[in-house]
Amino acid sequence: MATAPDPDEVLRSTRGKENFQRISRLLISGGTTLLREIFDLFCPPSSFPTKLKNPATEKQLKAAKLTKPQWDCLYPSPGVYGKSADFDITLLFRLLRSICNLAPPIMGWDVLPASTDHSLAADLVRIKHYRNSVYGHVNQQMEVTDDFDFLSLWREISGALVRIAAHVSPAKKHEWHEAINKFLRDPLTTEDERNEQELLEWYRNDMDVKKSIEELTVTTNEKLNEMQTFLKDIYELLEEKTQGANELYKLSEVQEFINRLGYTSGSSQSATG
């Protein structure tokens, strides 16, 4: 029988746990603050309600597959609109990529960009990527035990944050560079423990959205296949009924109608291509 872990050992502060808390704070506190400032550049608070009223914006948001809590944050009640000060890092990232007209990196929004790509979009993707990397490579005790891994993560994340700050202003870039270096040396506080949970929630929320999109895709494909079968049956029935009847049914028009819907008689190809 396995020996139960020692509570004192589990709760004892270690270098690995401190490393994890610093990375979490860098991603959550630093990332949230800077993404909010960047978002306010694209969507100034004074004009954001007007943007949310725009049907084109609502269409973009629907395509982004926001969760209900995220919708409620943007549209709390009829005639009332959300403000960026209340948005968490998950929603800010999704808004930046959906309604701010940012061109995606060459590899897309879900792949780590090339090291030479220092565009704003690429650095936003890096923040999201390293969020996944931190949770994908730490153990159950939430530790980054290898100092080399910690320094590598710190360098990549802080570099992305400083470049994001530079899009606000040169002064903001200098301010964040100094603050990040100071935080690397400062003692941790009880506030830093909360960043661990926020990082986990960010990860879980993103995975939930991906799962919803995958389920929607499967359902849509199933419906399209059902429609294809239904249209094929209609065509075959009409073809049978028109045998021997002069101009009773115009099969050419029926076939043209089916083709416009994305199907051809006898084909099993999906309408989605």
Secondary structure, DSSP 8 states (H G I E B T S, - for coil): ------HHHHHS--HHHHHHHHHHHIIIIIHHHHHHHHHHHHS-TTTHHHHHHSHHHHHHHHHTT--HHHHHHH-SBTTB---GGG--HHHHHHHHHHHS-----TT-TTS---TT---HHHHHHHHHHHHHHHHHHS-TT-----HHHHHHHHHHHHHHHHHHHHTT-HHHHHHHHHHHHHHHHS---THHHHHHHHHHHHHHHHHHHHHHHHHHHHHHHHHHHHHHHHHHHHHHHHHHHHTT-SSSS-HHHHHHHHHHTT--TT----TT-
